[in-house]
Amino acid sequence: MVIKRFEEIHSWQKARELTKTIYTASCRGKFSKDFGLSDQIRRASVSIMSDIAEGFSRNSTKDFTRFLRIAQGSAYEVQSILYVVGDLNYLEDPELKELNDLVSDVVNLLGGFIRHLQTS
């Protein structure tokens, strides 16, 4: 399958879902009042999507792979921030688990895509 648009990339689609869920979760309760933390996790999640899209626009597999690694780093940043969110009890356990599962999916999809590009 040849990917013609970045919107077709599964890891980008999952990152978009993660970003929407992050924004929804960070707009409620105590989380919404912690402007620094909510801003940081939002920016990190948007960065995942943006880096995948920007990398896709590059003319080389090497550049694309580099941007995918940067996106993966942002996903790990989201994952780390979720520990703070949990420690501060900003979200209920089911919602926190959903976010952790989503970000893990993104990390795994990016890792698989990177491996695929390196062996193609």
Helices and strands as residue ranges (DSSP letters): G 6-8, H 10-25, H 29-33, H 35-56, H 61-87, H 93-119
